[in-house]
């Protein structure tokens, strides 16, 4: 993950890991949530305050009652 976050190309990471196919490396890449969060932050409209969604207490109470 650190290599990917540092900007190292996925093909290079695949070679270093000794994976025969890039699809094997994809498993590790898709597990990195910080990359996904950064990508989502780039899609947030400028008019919306950045941050995580916090559900209202009524929704949480409903879900806990299930």
Secondary structure, DSSP 8 states (H G I E B T S, - for coil): -HHHHTT--HHHHHHHHT-SSHHHHHHHHHT-HHHHHHHHHHHS-TTS--S-----HHHHHHHHH-
